[in-house]
Amino acid sequence: MSSPHVRQLQYLSRVFGELLGEFEPESVAVLGVAGGNGLERVDPHRVKRVVGVDINPAYLDLARSRHGERLPGLELVCGDIVSCGLSPSSLDLVYAALVFEYLDPAAAVGRIAEWLAPGGVAAALLQLPSASCGKVSETPFRSVRVLEPHIRLVDPAVLRALFAGHGFGEVRSGTETLESGKRFFLGIYRR
Ligand SMILES: C[S@@+](CC[C@H](N)C(=O)[O-])C[C@H]1O[C@@H](n2cnc3c(N)ncnc32)[C@H](O)[C@@H]1O
């Protein structure tokens, strides 16, 4: 039996794999990529450009050591999503899982709107309030637990309105509850 933390990672990775299969992007960015969870889903023969952004350089080192050989073109950008420099209109899919909770959602949506090519897709996965769980899963990594005081859950209605403000319509959205009792919202937006 895997731990709740591992099951959460598997869930986030599975969602990314499904998005890759559905939207078949040639270029993709994973925001808050951390140690590269989900990048194992990328087929380098189908996806020409893969970008990962994270503010924590140690996580990016891990992502590079895990995925750099299989994804030789992997671009790992160390910086704040709100201020880092990616080329405008250059991405077909942006996946942001459990990262809106750490930053200014309005600023982040603005950056995603800037980076997506016409017809590009943004997928945002949010943690929802849950009576039975803390905001951060039980995990052996102290570096993850210290983030807990900085988490601010984001209301899906706020996210939807922010994307609408940049001309994005909702392709679909839904919620999922893991065995741990933690609840998540996935919203997919396209302009
Ligand atoms: C909960 S983890 C994301 C989990 C990851 N998406 C996955 O599938 O396992 C949040 C990540 O966002 C990163 N992060 C938080 N604020 C950030 C910011 N302003 N800019 C870039 N990365 C940020 C953290 O360093 C951390 O790696």
The ligand as an ORCA input file, in Angstrom:
! r2SCAN-3c Opt
* xyz 0 1
  C       2.824     21.297     -3.824
  S       4.192     21.532     -4.862
  C       3.585     21.140     -6.476
  C       3.427     19.678     -6.706
  C       3.729     19.288     -8.125
  N       3.012     20.048     -9.114
  C       3.481     17.788     -8.295
  O       2.858     17.347     -9.254
  O       3.958     17.030     -7.459
  C       4.308     23.298     -5.055
  C       5.545     23.683     -5.831
  O       5.402     25.043     -6.227
  C       6.646     25.680     -6.054
  N       6.363     27.114     -5.941
  C       5.702     27.746     -4.935
  N       5.591     29.056     -5.188
  C       6.201     29.281     -6.391
  C       6.404     30.429     -7.192
  N       5.958     31.630     -6.815
  N       7.061     30.284     -8.369
  C       7.511     29.053     -8.759
  N       7.333     27.919     -8.041
  C       6.682     28.036     -6.869
  C       7.255     25.033     -4.817
  O       8.652     25.184     -4.779
  C       6.821     23.584     -4.996
  O       7.768     22.834     -5.702
*
